[in-house]
Amino acid sequence: MLEKIQQYISDANHAELTPALIQQMATLIDLTSLGESDTDSQIAALCQKAMTPQHVAAVCVYPKFIPQVATLLRGQAVKIATVVNFPAGLDPIDKVQQDIRQSLQAGAHEIDVVFPYQRYLAGDKMGAQDFIRQCRSACGDDVVLKVILETGAIPSLEVISNISSDVILAGADFLKTSTGKIAIGATPEAAAVMLLAIKGLQPSVKRKLGFKASGGVRTLEQAAIYIELAQQIMGAEWVSPQTFRLGASQLLDVALQTL
C-alpha cells in the first residue's frame, strides 16, 4: 500500500495551479475561527468574508456563536458548522450528545467531532466506535457528521486506515484529518490512506462519504495536492463541497488575492 500511496503523492505534486482550480478552492473551504478569545465582532467579520462571489462551503465556529452566525447567514447557501469533543477528544459522551443537540437547535447544519483517539489507541476500539455511533444518533440522518481523526497523533498509516474504516462504519459522513491544535496537521500520506478507505467502503454504505483536509493547509500549492489526490483516488468529478472540504481559512485570502 505504501508504494501506491507514494505514487499518488508524487503525481499530485505536479498538479497544475490554474485560475479555475484556485476559484474552485474558495468554494471548498470551511472558513473557521476557533480561537479561545474569539469575539462577536470577529465572527461577524468572518461571516462577511464567507460571502465571496463563489462563497465558501461552510463557516465553522464554537457552539456559542451559532445563533449569531445563523442570523448573519440567513438565506445564504453557506452551511453552519461547529465542533464538539474539541480539541482533546476527551469529553464524556453524554456531554457531547447534549452539545450536538443544542448546536443543531441553535442552527448548525454540520457537526465536526473529535474521535476519541486516545481511547482507541489504548485498546478500547469498540468503545471508541460506539462513541461515534452515539454521535450519529444525536445528529440524526440529515446532519453532516465530520469525524476528526487527529492523524498527527496516530502512530502509523496502518492505524489511520483501520480507524478510518471503523469510523465510517460507525456512521461518519466525512473523515477529517486534524483539529489544527497539535503540532502535526494534515499530511498527504494520511489523506491518501483516508481517501482509500472511503473508496473501499463507499459502495457498501447508503450515504455519501467525504473527506476534509485540515491543519496546516495554508498555501495554494498545498491545497492543490489534496484536491489532486482526491481526484486520482476517487475520480475527476468527485471533488465538490458535498464530498470534499479544506479547513484552511488563511487560504481564502490567498486565493482571492491571486484571482
C-alpha positions as MATLAB code, in Angstrom:
seq = 'MLEKIQQYISDANHAELTPALIQQMATLIDLTSLGESDTDSQIAALCQKAMTPQHVAAVCVYPKFIPQVATLLRGQAVKIATVVNFPAGLDPIDKVQQDIRQSLQAGAHEIDVVFPYQRYLAGDKMGAQDFIRQCRSACGDDVVLKVILETGAIPSLEVISNISSDVILAGADFLKTSTGKIAIGATPEAAAVMLLAIKGLQPSVKRKLGFKASGGVRTLEQAAIYIELAQQIMGAEWVSPQTFRLGASQLLDVALQTL';
ca = [
       0.000    0.000    0.000;
       2.837    2.408    0.815;
       4.251    2.231   -2.708;
       0.849    3.063   -4.179;
       0.423    5.984   -1.781;
       3.828    7.393   -2.671;
       2.944    7.219   -6.364;
      -0.314    9.080   -5.777;
       1.550   11.786   -3.867;
       4.284   12.041   -6.484;
       1.667   12.575   -9.176;
      -0.278   15.049   -7.018;
       2.839   17.186   -6.555;
       2.642   18.007  -10.255;
      -0.908   19.410  -10.079;
      -1.272   22.493  -12.288;
      -2.364   25.577  -10.348;
      -4.862   27.106  -12.804;
      -7.248   30.032  -12.165;
     -10.167   27.583  -12.403;
      -8.631   25.388   -9.699;
      -7.985   28.372   -7.417;
     -11.571   29.521   -7.891;
     -12.784   26.024   -7.016;
     -10.685   26.039   -3.839;
     -12.643   29.000   -2.478;
     -15.903   27.054   -2.736;
     -14.425   24.093   -0.833;
     -13.256   25.995    2.254;
     -14.750   25.616    5.721;
     -13.986   29.163    6.871;
     -13.086   28.648   10.512;
     -12.493   30.656   13.667;
     -11.840   28.544   16.757;
      -9.792   30.846   18.923;
     -10.365   30.888   22.674;
     -10.607   34.686   22.569;
     -12.979   34.987   19.571;
     -15.414   37.904   19.823;
     -18.772   38.723   18.245;
     -17.122   41.307   16.015;
     -14.554   38.770   14.780;
     -17.298   36.279   13.975;
     -19.257   38.982   12.139;
     -16.174   39.729   10.024;
     -15.772   36.010    9.352;
     -19.338   35.765    8.054;
     -18.789   38.794    5.843;
     -15.649   37.196    4.415;
     -17.563   33.969    3.732;
     -19.709   35.737    1.149;
     -17.148   35.788   -1.650;
     -18.527   35.816   -5.219;
     -18.402   31.996   -5.160;
     -18.990   31.786   -1.377;
     -17.280   29.229    0.843;
     -18.753   25.834    1.712;
     -19.278   26.498    5.435;
     -18.464   28.727    8.369;
     -17.191   26.791   11.412;
     -17.318   28.370   14.888;
     -17.660   27.369   18.517;
     -21.232   26.478   19.568;
     -21.801   29.733   21.463;
     -21.534   31.706   18.205;
     -24.029   29.615   16.209;
     -27.055   31.894   16.829;
     -25.098   34.925   15.633;
     -23.855   33.125   12.519;
     -27.346   31.772   11.781;
     -28.678   35.345   11.835;
     -25.901   36.790    9.691;
     -26.035   33.994    7.091;
     -29.823   33.636    6.934;
     -30.893   32.973    3.353;
     -27.347   32.227    2.183;
     -26.081   28.930    0.767;
     -23.207   28.763    3.275;
     -23.527   25.932    5.812;
     -23.016   26.456    9.545;
     -20.605   24.014   11.191;
     -19.422   23.661   14.775;
     -17.075   21.489   16.830;
     -17.757   19.123   19.739;
     -15.453   16.995   21.890;
     -12.912   19.570   20.773;
      -9.949   19.698   20.706;
      -8.692   16.941   23.031;
     -11.351   14.323   22.282;
     -11.832   13.514   25.970;
     -15.378   14.702   26.770;
     -17.924   12.149   28.085;
     -20.486   11.027   25.521;
     -23.427   12.482   27.478;
     -21.920   15.967   27.230;
     -21.054   15.520   23.565;
     -24.580   14.398   22.685;
     -26.018   17.356   24.587;
     -23.640   19.730   22.783;
     -24.693   18.262   19.425;
     -28.418   18.632   20.143;
     -28.042   22.188   21.426;
     -25.907   23.149   18.413;
     -28.479   21.785   15.980;
     -31.293   23.572   17.773;
     -29.295   26.810   17.521;
     -28.971   26.441   13.753;
     -25.920   24.293   12.946;
     -26.038   22.109    9.825;
     -22.777   20.187   10.312;
     -21.015   18.712   13.340;
     -17.225   18.222   13.485;
     -16.496   15.804   16.350;
     -13.060   14.749   17.535;
     -12.700   10.972   17.515;
     -11.639    9.661   20.958;
      -8.348    8.516   19.504;
      -6.572    8.157   22.859;
      -9.225    5.691   23.930;
      -8.878    3.778   20.663;
      -5.083    3.680   20.862;
      -5.280    2.449   24.474;
      -7.168   -0.626   23.265;
     -10.828    0.334   23.691;
     -11.641    0.197   19.992;
     -15.248   -0.883   20.441;
     -15.899    1.910   22.936;
     -14.435    4.499   20.581;
     -16.568    3.226   17.707;
     -19.665    3.261   19.894;
     -18.883    6.884   20.785;
     -19.236    7.794   17.088;
     -22.424    5.711   16.761;
     -23.958    7.718   19.589;
     -22.865   10.964   17.941;
     -24.530    9.775   14.741;
     -27.694    9.061   16.691;
     -27.681   12.547   18.206;
     -27.221   14.088   14.753;
     -29.991   12.150   13.047;
     -29.892   11.202    9.391;
     -29.856   14.640    7.751;
     -26.938   16.314    9.542;
     -23.389   16.046    8.148;
     -21.157   14.373   10.736;
     -17.448   15.036   10.184;
     -15.154   12.952   12.390;
     -11.718   14.412   13.156;
      -9.162   11.605   13.434;
      -6.245   13.805   14.630;
      -3.918   11.874   12.322;
      -0.818   13.639   13.643;
      -1.277   11.777   16.942;
      -1.788    8.361   15.330;
       1.381    6.246   15.134;
       1.132    4.678   11.672;
      -0.656    4.775    8.337;
      -2.000    1.295    9.034;
      -3.721    2.505   12.195;
      -5.076    5.557   10.346;
      -6.522    3.181    7.751;
      -8.126    0.987   10.425;
      -9.604    3.969   12.273;
     -10.912    5.416    9.005;
     -12.819    2.228    8.226;
     -14.114    1.891   11.791;
     -15.328    5.489   11.847;
     -17.133    5.179    8.513;
     -18.877    2.012    9.657;
     -19.877    3.791   12.876;
     -21.701    6.500   10.934;
     -19.288    9.249    9.820;
     -20.165   11.195    6.669;
     -16.738   12.863    6.410;
     -13.278   11.864    7.554;
     -11.286   14.919    8.667;
      -7.551   14.851    9.275;
      -6.891   17.212   12.170;
      -8.038   19.751   14.734;
      -5.235   22.145   13.855;
      -4.460   22.325   17.580;
      -1.440   19.978   17.704;
       1.957   20.219   16.006;
       1.245   17.825   13.128;
      -1.763   18.601   10.963;
      -2.817   17.188    7.618;
      -0.282   15.241    5.547;
      -0.660   13.879    2.012;
       0.151   10.368    3.294;
      -2.671   10.411    5.845;
      -5.031   11.953    3.288;
      -4.318    9.211    0.749;
      -4.961    6.481    3.324;
      -8.254    8.069    4.373;
      -9.384    8.528    0.774;
      -8.572    4.880    0.018;
     -10.706    3.844    2.996;
     -13.562    5.978    1.680;
     -13.205    4.463   -1.787;
     -13.228    0.940   -0.365;
     -16.355    1.413    1.751;
     -18.415    3.823   -0.364;
     -20.101    1.020   -2.357;
     -21.316   -0.674    0.828;
     -22.803    2.359    2.623;
     -26.013    4.133    1.640;
     -24.841    7.688    2.369;
     -22.372    9.871    0.501;
     -18.908    9.952    2.081;
     -16.489   12.864    2.089;
     -13.006   13.976    3.117;
     -11.675   17.142    4.756;
      -8.024   18.197    4.878;
      -7.467   20.423    7.888;
      -4.495   21.613    9.902;
      -1.527   23.317    8.272;
      -3.050   23.755    4.791;
      -2.039   27.349    4.099;
      -0.848   27.638    0.507;
      -2.496   27.144   -2.862;
       0.130   24.536   -3.710;
      -0.684   22.502   -0.591;
      -4.406   22.656   -1.284;
      -3.852   21.593   -4.884;
      -2.091   18.425   -3.700;
      -5.104   17.345   -1.623;
      -7.524   18.088   -4.440;
      -5.387   16.147   -6.907;
      -5.104   13.201   -4.502;
      -8.871   13.081   -4.178;
      -9.340   13.222   -7.933;
      -6.803   10.452   -8.516;
      -8.300    8.123   -5.927;
     -11.997    8.964   -6.142;
     -12.357   10.189   -9.713;
     -12.089   13.501  -11.550;
     -15.669   14.617  -10.814;
     -15.722   13.636   -7.128;
     -14.366   16.858   -5.654;
     -17.230   19.181   -4.697;
     -18.437   20.868   -1.486;
     -20.677   17.847   -0.883;
     -17.722   15.471   -0.645;
     -14.519   17.493   -0.191;
     -13.561   20.322    2.152;
     -10.483   22.322    3.042;
     -10.088   23.501    6.625;
      -7.824   26.306    5.505;
      -9.155   29.736    6.417;
      -5.942   31.599    5.522;
      -6.166   30.067    2.072;
      -9.241   32.121    1.162;
      -7.354   35.424    1.333;
      -4.510   33.957   -0.726;
      -6.912   32.574   -3.328;
      -8.857   35.817   -3.696;
      -5.682   37.898   -3.924;
      -4.298   35.563   -6.593;
      -7.505   35.638   -8.614;
];
